[in-house]
Amino acid sequence: MRYDKHQATEEFTRWSKSYDRSILQKLLFGPSHRAIIGRIRGRFGSNRLNLLDIGCGTGVFAHRMREALPEARIWGIDLVSGMLEKGAERWAAHAGRVQPIQGDSERLPFAAGQFDVVTCSNSFHHYPHQDRAVAEMCRVLKPGGSLLLVDGYRDAPWGWFIYDVCVATVEGNVHHCSRKRLRELCQQAGFETVTQKIHRGAAPFLLTEAIAPASSPIPAPHLTGEHAGTSLLAKSA
Ligand SMILES: C[S@@+](CC[C@H](N)C(=O)[O-])C[C@H]1O[C@@H](n2cnc3c(N)ncnc32)[C@H](O)[C@@H]1O
């Protein structure tokens, strides 16, 4: 049976209470965040950026980005309200510059072409329709904008054991993509350049960087009427 959003909601509602104290913060999430922030700074410097973090959880990553990129305006979206609520103090500390939103990676509540950067850290394996999520990531990026996606690297034996055996035993039938599959998903969604870097260590991860096409983005069929051609950023910021 495929992992579904109901399972994700149950898992993260339960986990939200202890999530910030998890050992994975040190082993996987912290190193992933640093790798993504390093790439953003490498490509964009400290420019003023509109940034969307998908699967933002309790806001630890948004908080780190805010400190590293003080000029950025950040939107964080997460399926599970319990995760967002657990980060209430963090969101409040950055009010006006960081905006949490409850929603689904497969139906992003934003008009096309809004963001310079879209990030997704260790959340992608929870998405039942990964092709839809990547298409949405591409759609909401400005022409030439960057997707930076990190997830567990499962192609080598150690990563396979951690993610496909241990994590799958705990979380259920989540899906960590192979490096090749993720590249294909990005290309199918219309991304122009895709580069990938493996970070080895106790919890190896893959950083995929994909550049949105230079042409105009396509509007989303699920956004109609007032949302279709307008900027949701102005409304929610
Ligand atoms: C392991 S946590 C990662 C949190 C954060 N990105 C980090 O690096 O610390 C995965 C997050 O993805 C969220 N998530 C799962 N399925 C989702 C979906 N379909 N759309 C948006 N968020 C989702 C979960 O609620 C959870 O907060």
PDBQT file of the ligand as one rigid body, heavy atoms in Angstrom, charges set to zero:
ROOT
HETATM    1  C1  LIG A 301      11.017  15.240   8.301  1.00  0.00    +0.000 C 
HETATM    2  S1  LIG A 301      10.032  16.680   8.318  1.00  0.00    +0.000 S 
HETATM    3  C2  LIG A 301      11.164  17.910   7.655  1.00  0.00    +0.000 C 
HETATM    4  C3  LIG A 301      10.896  19.281   8.196  1.00  0.00    +0.000 C 
HETATM    5  C4  LIG A 301      11.844  20.371   7.699  1.00  0.00    +0.000 C 
HETATM    6  N1  LIG A 301      11.832  20.493   6.256  1.00  0.00    +0.000 N 
HETATM    7  C5  LIG A 301      13.259  20.163   8.176  1.00  0.00    +0.000 C 
HETATM    8  O1  LIG A 301      14.164  20.020   7.359  1.00  0.00    +0.000 OA
HETATM    9  O2  LIG A 301      13.475  20.173   9.388  1.00  0.00    +0.000 OA
HETATM   10  C6  LIG A 301       8.915  16.447   6.945  1.00  0.00    +0.000 C 
HETATM   11  C7  LIG A 301       7.800  17.481   6.892  1.00  0.00    +0.000 C 
HETATM   12  O3  LIG A 301       7.079  17.311   5.665  1.00  0.00    +0.000 OA
HETATM   13  C8  LIG A 301       5.709  17.564   5.926  1.00  0.00    +0.000 C 
HETATM   14  N2  LIG A 301       4.880  16.980   4.857  1.00  0.00    +0.000 N 
HETATM   15  C9  LIG A 301       4.595  15.681   4.637  1.00  0.00    +0.000 A 
HETATM   16  N3  LIG A 301       3.798  15.549   3.558  1.00  0.00    +0.000 NA
HETATM   17  C10 LIG A 301       3.584  16.794   3.074  1.00  0.00    +0.000 A 
HETATM   18  C11 LIG A 301       2.862  17.326   1.962  1.00  0.00    +0.000 A 
HETATM   19  N4  LIG A 301       2.173  16.515   1.133  1.00  0.00    +0.000 N 
HETATM   20  N5  LIG A 301       2.856  18.657   1.760  1.00  0.00    +0.000 NA
HETATM   21  C12 LIG A 301       3.534  19.492   2.608  1.00  0.00    +0.000 A 
HETATM   22  N6  LIG A 301       4.248  19.053   3.676  1.00  0.00    +0.000 NA
HETATM   23  C13 LIG A 301       4.276  17.725   3.911  1.00  0.00    +0.000 A 
HETATM   24  C14 LIG A 301       5.484  16.945   7.298  1.00  0.00    +0.000 C 
HETATM   25  O4  LIG A 301       4.331  17.426   7.929  1.00  0.00    +0.000 OA
HETATM   26  C15 LIG A 301       6.784  17.347   8.010  1.00  0.00    +0.000 C 
HETATM   27  O5  LIG A 301       6.638  18.573   8.686  1.00  0.00    +0.000 OA
ENDROOT
TORSDOF 0
